[in-house]
């Protein structure tokens, strides 16, 4: 699933301008999600135990949390 959110930089971090509901829906299923943001690119957003959100655009973090795409093929490793 590919989700796009729009963020802007503030003095204290990033503010979500558009896509908050989509992000909240994904975070209801997982604690960390990879999203795309114009101008920033791919980033991982994690919900911390205290409820705050933390984001990272570090490619290593994005690769760690990226979920494989679900396709219609029935390839399995058995």
N, C-alpha and C positions, 0 to 999 in steps of 0.2 A: 504494500500500500504506500503510495506516495502522497505526502501532504505538504502543502506550501503555506507558510505563515509569513507575514510581513512584520519586521521589527525595525526599530530605530534606536540609535544610540543616545543614551542620556548621560548625565553626569555620574550616575551611580551604576550604570550597566545598560541593559537592553530592555526596551519596553515593547510588548506585543501590540502592534497596531491593528492587524487583521489576522484572523484564524485562531483566536483563542478557544472557541468552542470545539473546533476540530482537534486542537492540541489537547484540551481537557478530555475529550472522548478517548483519544489514544492513551493518555496517561491514566485513565480509569482501568485500562487493560494491562499496562506495563508501567514500570517505574522509570524506564529510560526509552526514549523514542528518537529516531533520526528524522529530521524534517529538512526541507529546502526553504531558503529565504533569499529573495533577490538581493543582490549586493553583498551577501555574506556567503552564500553557497550552502552546502550541506552542513548541518550542525546537529549535535546530540543534545537533547534537553532531558534533564533528570529531575524528578521530584525528590527533594530531600526529606528526611524523617520529620522535620518540623513544618513541612508543607511548602516551603519556598522552592522555587525553580532555579536550577543552575544550568547554564548552557556552555557548550564548548564547540568551537569550529576546528579543533585539532584533528587532522586527518586520521591519526591513530585512534582517537576516541570514537570517531564516526565509524571507522572500520570495525571496531570492537563491538559496537552495538547495532550495526546494520543487520536487519533481518533478511534472510533470503526471500526472493520473490516467489510467491506461490504461483505455479504454472499448471496448465492442464495436463502436462505429461505425467506418466505414471512410472517414472524411473525410480527404482529403489535399490538400495545396497543391501543385499541379503546374503 
